[in-house]
């Protein structure tokens, strides 16, 4: 039994239907030597055994890009006591209404699995960079349309009234300085080829 598919060595992605959003969304797992990092986890009844096998004796960590994506976090903590849940410090209160929070971070702080957080907009959201796989993992800031997969910014209606697409794209421009080979959005298919070019086009509008 496996959980999703491996899109890069040690990096898995899978899609499940999320009732609160009433659509399919993606979640991710990074398997390191001593830890398993779940990003925006969403697990169905059929996934728990696979998660247990994937984790093995590794420390289990949960890392959220945005508070809306707490999803199965509380269930993971219940099944695996001692799981650490990492949340952007600006999203602490909103996340705590949905799941336990054990660790706070700010962009630039050391994170589990060697991940790096890039500030997005709204300021409660981050985009995660995995230097090992050269993958950018995205919560809501960027989405991908299918057939063929095409990256774009989220709808303006997803942003607070005080934030526009221009502020979002400006916040994400530092990602263009990275050697991006994959972009893994929560909403839409993964971008597995020409990812940096697609990112540049999305941020150019």
N, C-alpha and C positions, 0 to 999 in steps of 0.2 A: 504494500500500500504506500502511495506517495502523496505528497501534498503539492499540488500544482505541477509546474514544469520548471526546469532549470534554464534560465535565460542567460546565465553566465556562471562560471564555476562558483559554487557556494551560494548563489543567489536564485531564489525561487519566486515565482509569481503565480497567483491563482485568482479566479473570478468566482464570486458567489452572488446570489440575489440578496439584496439588503432591503428588508421590508420597510424600514424607516424612510429610505430614499425611494422605494418602489422601482428599483432598477438594479442591474448588475454593476458591481464595483469590484475593484481589484485590491488585493493585499499582497504583502511581500515578506520574505524571510531570508535573513542572511545567516548562513551557518559558518561559524568560525571554530577554531580549535577548542576554545574553552567556553564559548557562549553561542546562543541562538538568539538573534534579534528579530522580533516581529515588528513590522512597520504597518500601522493602521490595520490591525488584524481583524479578519472576519472569518469565522469558522462555522461550518455546518456540523450536524450530528455525526456525519460520516468522516469528519476530519480529525477528530480528537486522537484516535489511535495513531494516525500518521504523524500528528504533531509530537506525541509522546516518543515515537521512534526517531523522529528527526532531532529532537532535543537530546535524547539519551541522557548522559550525565552532565551536559552543559548547563551553565547558568542561563536562565531564561530572562530576556529583557524585552520590554515593549517600548517602542518609540513612536510617538504620534506627530504627524505633520500639522494637524489642526484638531481642535477639540471635537468637531463633528465626527471624527473618525475613531472615536473610542470604541465603537462597535462591540467586539467580543472581548474587550480588555478585561472587564470585571469577571467574566467567566474563565478567562485564562488564569487570572490571579486566584480564583476560587479553586481551580483544579491543580494549580501549581503554586502553592504558598511559597512566598519568598521571591516571586517574580517582581522585578523592579520596573516601574512604569515611569518613563521619561517624558516630560512635557515642557514645552516652551513656557518660560516663567510668566509671560503675558497671558497665557491661556489657563493658568492654574485653576481659577475659580470656575470657569466654564467647564473644564474637564472634570473637576471633582464632583460635579453634579451628575456625571455619567459613569465614572470609574474611579478606583483608587489612584492616587498620585503619590509616588515615593521620591522622585528626583526631579528637580527643576534645572533647566539649562537656558542659556542665551546663545544666539549665534556666535560661533567661534569657540565655545566650550568643548572640551573633549567629550565624545559621545561613544556609546557602546558600538562595537564592531568597526571602529575607526571611521564612523560616519561623520560628516561635516554638515552643519546646519547653515543654510543661507536664508536670511530674512526675506519674507515675501510681504504681500499686502492682502488682507489686513495684517497688522503687526502681530496678531496672535498666530499667524501661520508661518511655517518654514518649508523650504524645499531641502531635501537631503541629498548630499553628494557622497557616493561610495567610490573612493579613489581606487580600490582594488579592482572593481569591475568596470570602472569608468561609467557608472550609471547614475543618472539623476532621477530620484524618486520624488514624485509630486503628488500632493493631496488634491487641492481644488484649484490651484492657481493656473494650471495648464490642463487641458483635456485633449483627447485624440478622437477624431472622427474615423470611422471604419471605411474600408473598401475604396481606395487604399488608405491605410492609416495616415492621418494628417494631423499634426500638432497645431493647436491654437490656444489662445488665452481663454479663460473661462468667460461665461456670459457676464455682462456688466451687472445684471440683477443678482449675481452671487456675491457681489461686493457691497460693503456698507455704503450708505449715501455719501459719506465723506471721502470715499476712495474711488478713483476712476481707473480705467484700463491703463492710462498713461503712467499713473503712479505704480501700478503693478508691473508693467514692463520695465520701468526704470529700476525698480527694486531687484528684478531678476537679471539685469544685465551682467552682473559679476559672473553668472554661470557661463557666459559666452567665453570667458577667459579659461575655462576648464576644457580638458581633452575629452569631451562628452562623446561616448560611443552608443549609449542606450539612454532613452528617456522612458520611464515607467510611470505613467499616470494612473491614478486611482480610477479615473473615469475615461474609459476607452481603451483600445488595444495598445500594447507596448510598441514603441518605436525602436526597431532593432537594426535599421540601416539608415545611413545619412542622418543620424540623429542630431548632430550639431548643426547641420544645415537647416533641418526642420526647426530646431530651436531658434536659430537666427531669424528665420522667416516669421515665426510666431511672434517674436518680440519686436519685429519691425512692423507688425500690423498687416 
